[in-house]
Amino acid sequence: MFQLEKLIRPHLLSLTPYSSARDEYSGKEGIFLDANENPLGSATPDNFNRYPDPYQWAVKEKLAPIKGVRKSQIMLGNGSDEPIDLLVRAFCEPKKDHILILPPTYGMYEVSATIQNVGSKKVPLTADFQIDVDKVIASVDAHTKLIWLCSPNNPSGNVLNRTDIIQIIESVSCLVIVDEAYIDFAPETTLLTELDQYPNLVVLQTFSKAWGLAGLRVGMCFASEPIIALLNKIKSPYNISSITQKLLAEALDNVIQKDEMVQEILRNRERLKERLTELAIVETIHPSDSNQLLVKFQDSAAVFAYLLDNKVIVRDRSKVMHCNNCLRISVGTEAEDNELFNLLEQFTRQLVPES
Ligand SMILES: *Cc1c(COP(=O)(O)O)cnc(C)c1O
């Protein structure tokens, strides 16, 4: 049985959080002499002299209906990195508890745990990048606090089977976090629809990928109200800047452009994938439900070096589990993808000169 109080690090149950000036008075009107701000303005053309809303309510007001959740089920972070870090700090006792990850996957889960001196138990994905459900469930013990699932997964690009994810959520009493950084490329697979059903489910999404806002640093964490309240208690008080909040509100009024960009990237992905299959140096293109293609080459090191020499930078994943000789290619613009393809074609021709 899932009991949040049993999962939280004991000393946090009685934590009195920092109470900011904007916690103690959240009205908009008045003469504000409570936060030691500069009343005159800023040393920039636009004014940023006032502290931002610590809970970003104007952003959540727009985000909640788009995601089909309540505002109280949302925590926004300085990138997904922030909730990834906060979840470890909220639930894992250093040197005692551990997280469970399914490699090959996103590197930050393990790094965030390691920084806190929290161990990472590993249950690899199968060779086709799906969950070994029985092994995951069998690996969970009283000190397993967080299970990290990434769907669509990075670096493989594919969606994890929904029935497997649900089975894990239903079988364990720790938190199951589904990182949906790439969900806009496979929106029908989101677990957000299950949020009210499972108190141990946490869903992460981000503005860094489909929304095109990686430079703003905003991640979304969706969970039950008590979990969100806990994360709000331990986050830094003003974690999202006022200019970021303003730009997010603009983006959320412009969902259409995000959707159009997603459609264009999906078209580019299919075109790139089709063309890459023509090349003799390409062994496998793993099925992708996101904006990345994990491609297995005959000799990935040679391809990687050749591309780099020509100023095309892809991600070398060849040392990662199940990814021998694999490069991870982010789908680019049509022109960028053409450039990549032309280089790979040239490289192939050099290897096998035509008679
Ligand atoms: C890119 C990515 C993120 C996004 O991280 P941000 O800190 O929000 O930019 C999160 N998870 C995965 C799996 C990713 O690939």
The ligand as an ORCA input file, in Angstrom:
! r2SCAN-3c Opt
* xyz 0 1
  C      15.934     16.748    -22.572
  C      15.404     15.912    -21.458
  C      14.865     16.504    -20.316
  C      14.751     17.988    -20.214
  O      15.516     18.513    -19.234
  P      15.339     20.078    -18.925
  O      16.120     20.212    -17.665
  O      13.859     20.306    -18.710
  O      15.856     20.834    -20.072
  C      14.347     15.707    -19.321
  N      14.358     14.376    -19.444
  C      14.857     13.771    -20.539
  C      14.796     12.313    -20.666
  C      15.401     14.528    -21.566
  O      15.907     13.913    -22.647
*
